[in-house]
Amino acid sequence: MRPACRGLFSTSTIFRNRIHTTAQRIMALHPPQDTRKLIFAPTGTPGAVSPTPDAAPGQAGQFVKAEQAGGLKRSDVDPASPIAQFHAWFSGASQPEAGVAHPETCTLATAQLPSGRVSARMVYLKELDARGFVIYSNFGTSGKARDLFGTADGSSTGNPWASLVFWWEPLERQVRVEGRAERLTPAESRIYYDTRVRGSRIGAWASRQSAVLRPDPSDKDDDGRAQLNSWLEETEKRFEGSDQIPVPDFWGGLRIVPERVEFWQGRQNRLHDRFVYDRVHSDGAEGEGAGEGEADVKGDGKWTLERLSP
């Protein structure tokens, strides 16, 4: 090979090597993204759900239980009150033949301000009355307390709006509740608190809900549970020998006073039946934007009722 060609070949090789090295560095800084779908169009656990007749493999089942009855019609729901309608549906879901293990289970969603960050958690509905839906929890250190009532440092300014969602799969029904949250009085909370087993009443005092549990450095096997156990031991000693355990001031009932309640019945081809109630306030306003001050429900027994497109 001529010297000039040899030099050109050497230069070309060096150039290619540099390009390869640069590409490797770029790949190291910006590795290719994993585009695999870890979950795609799941169809339920085999054997746990009843397959839809004529459904192709890999296709989600249809909601067909209400089809023979013609679905959910306006004449099927209470014309005036979402509370009465919820009570009727809840009573049906509570029957053994309905197959709903815990119809009181629901998702409580809240949003922190000013960030707008949303959080949700599973809770139990414990009461229903003319004013709304009641759950019980810690409102001192929990995330829901931060979102609903704000924090002392101002990082959360408090946002009373909250939402509940009930899902009764065997009945192919869900209920969505949107409204403002208000604390129950200690006297009201005490009525339910006294029905709890002693261990749960002790637990309400012991758990600083959502606080970080620090592992004991002297115990290599501890992952933080020991700190919770120590709080429990302290509380047990505090109330030792007594079954009259007071309600913690940071614990109690929370009522969601509804502004909007939607009843959803599954239908074939995802063409579900949806009926929504919106509260009409004394000033004539209705729905989510109404009543930006305190929840105005005194004397407000009127609701609009509309069918929504699926």
N, C-alpha and C positions, 0 to 999 in steps of 0.2 A: 504494500500500500504506500502510495506517495506520502511524503511528509505533510503536504498541505491537506490531503484527505484525512491523514491520521489526526491532525489537529482539529479538523472540523468534526470528526467522529467523537473525539475526546470532549470537545466543547458541547456537542449535542448530548452526550451522556451525562455530563455535569449538569446541564440545563434540566434534563429529565429528572435527575435525582433531586435537584432542588425543588422542582414542581411537586414531586412525590412527597418530599419532606414537608413542604408547605401544606399540602393537602392533608397529611397526617396530623399536623398541628391544628388545622382548622377542624378536622373531625374530632380531635380531642377536646377542643373548646366547645364545639357544637355537635355533639353526638346525634345521630339520626333518631328521630322520634319513633317510639313504638306505636305503630298504627293498628295493631291487632285489637279486635273487639273482644274484651274478656267476657262480656255478656251481650248477647244479641237476640232480641225477640224471644225471651223465655216464654214457655207455655204452661208453667206450673209444674209441681212435683208429680212425677208419674205415680198413679195409684191414689194420690191424695185429692185429685179433682176429677170430676166426671167429664169424660170427653164429649165434645159436641158431635152429634151424628153428622156424618159426611164431611167432617173437618179433615183437611189434608194434613199429613205429618208436618210438624213444625209450625202450624198455624195456631194462634191463640184461640181458645174456645169462645163461643158466643154466649151472650147473656140471653137466655131463652125462657127463664122460669115465669116471666110475666107475659109472655106472648099469648098463651091460650086465653088469658083473661083480658087481652086487648091492651096490656100495659097499664100505666098509671094515668088516670084521667082527672080532670078538674073536679068532677063529681066525687072522686075518691078521697079528696083531702078536705080538711076542715076549712070552711069558707072564711073564717074570721080570725083564727088564732094558730100561730105556729107552735105555741106551747101545747095546746090541745092535740095538734097533729103529731108532735114529737112523742107525747105521752102515749098515743095510740100505737105508733110504730115501735116505740121502746117496749111496750107491753107485749106486742106480738113477737119481738125479737127475744124476749125473756122466757118464752114458752119452751119447754124441753124439745118439742118437735121441730122448733125453728132451727136447731143445730148451732146456735150462736153461743159459744162458751161463756163469754163475758161481754154482754152488750154494753156495759157501762164503760168499756175501754175506749178512749178517744185520744186524738192528738191535740195538744194545746200549742198553738203557735203565737209567738210574740215578736216584736221588732224593736230593736234598740235605736234610740235617737241621741245625737243627730246622725249617726253613721248609717242608719237604715238597715243594719245587719239583722237578719231574721234567724230565729232559733225555734226549734220545735222539740217536743218530748211527749211520751205517752203518759197519760194520767187516767185516773178513774173518776167518772162522774159519780158524785155522792148524793146529790140532791137536785130536785127540780121543783121550782115553785113558780108562782105567777110572775115573778120578776125575772127569772132566768135560771141558768145552769151553774151549779156549785161544785167546785173541786176544793181539796184541802192540800196545803203544802207549807214549806218553809218560805217565809217572805222576809227573812233577814239577810241571808248570804247567798241565796240561790240566783241563778241566771234570770229566772222569770221575774224575781223581785227587782233586779237591776233594770230589766227592760220596762217593766210596768211602772215602777215608782221612782226610778232614777237612783243616782249614787251621790254620796256626800261630796266627792271630789269633782262632780260636774261632768265626768266622762260620759254619763248617761243622764239625759234630762227627764226621762220618764215618758212613757207612751202608753196610755190606758187601753188602746185598741188591742184586741186579741181575737183569736179564732179557734174554734173547736171543729174537728172532723171525726165523725163516727163512720165506721165501715163494717157492715154486716154481710160478709161474703156469701154465706149460705142463702141469704135472701136477695142477694144482688142489689143491695141498697146502701146508700150513704146519705148522711145529713151533714151539712156545713152550716156552722153558726159564726156570725161576725158581730162583734159588739164591744162594749166598754166594760172594763173590769172594775170591781169595787170590793173592798175588804168587808167581810162579815164582822159584826161586833164580837168581842170576846165571849159574851153570854151566848150568842148564837153558835159560835164555834165549839163551846164547851159541850153542847148537847151531843154533837157527833164525837168529839174527843173522848168522852166518857164511855163510848161504846167500843173503843179500841182495846185490844188486849194490853196488859200491863207493859209487855216488852215493847210494843209499838209506841206507847206513851213515853217510856224511857228513851226510846230511840229518837223521838221528836226533839227531846232536850239534848241528846248526846251528839247528833249529827249536825255539823256546821256545813250544811249542804253546799257543794261545789267548791269548798276550800281544798287546796292542794294538800295531800297527805304525804309528809316527808318520811322516807325510810329511816329506821334506826341504824346509825352507822356502826353500832356495836353488834348488830345482828345481820349477818350476810344474807340470810334467807328472807329478811323482812323487805316488803315492797311498799310499805306505808300503812298497811293494815293495822300494825301495832299501835299507831297513833290514834286511830279510831277506837280500837279496843280500850285504850287508856282513858279516852273521853267517856266511854260507856261505863267503865269501872268507877270513875269519879261520880257519874250521875247515879249509878246504883247505890253508892255509899250515901249520896245526898238524900235519897228517898228511901233508904233502907227501912224495912218494916212498915211502910205506909203504902196504902193503895189509893190514897187521895192525892193524886199527882196533878198539880195545876197545869193549865194550858200555858205554854211558853208565849211570851208577848210577841215573839217573832214568827209564830206559827198560827195557822187558822184557815178559815174558809175564804174562798175567792168566788164571787158571783160574776159570770159573764152576762151582762144585761144585753139581750140581743137587739140589733138594729136590722139585721138581715138573716134569714134562715132559709136554706135551700134543701129540698127533698129530691133525691135522685134515685130513679129506678132504672136498672140496667135493661137495655133492649138489644135486639139482634142488630148486627152490622154497625154497632156503636151509635145507633140512632136513639139514644137514651131519652127517657122522659125526665124533665126537670121543671119543678115548680118552686118559685121563690116568693117569700113574704118580705116586704119592706115596711118598716114602721113609719107611720105618718105622725109627725109631731104636731103639737098644738099651734105652731106657726105655719103649718101647712107643708113644711119640708119633709122629705122622705129619703130613706136609704142612707148610704154610707157618709155622705157629706153633711148630714143633718146634725144639729145639736153639738157643735164643737166645744161647748162648755161642759158643765156637769150633765150626766145622762138624764135626759128629760123624759121620764116615763110616767110621771104622775098624771093619771087620767088619760094617758095615751093608750087606749085599747084598740086603736084602729090600725089595720094593716092593709096594704095592697097585696094582691095575689096575681102573679103572672107566670105564664109558661115561657121557658127559655129554650132556645135552639140548642141542640147538643153540640 
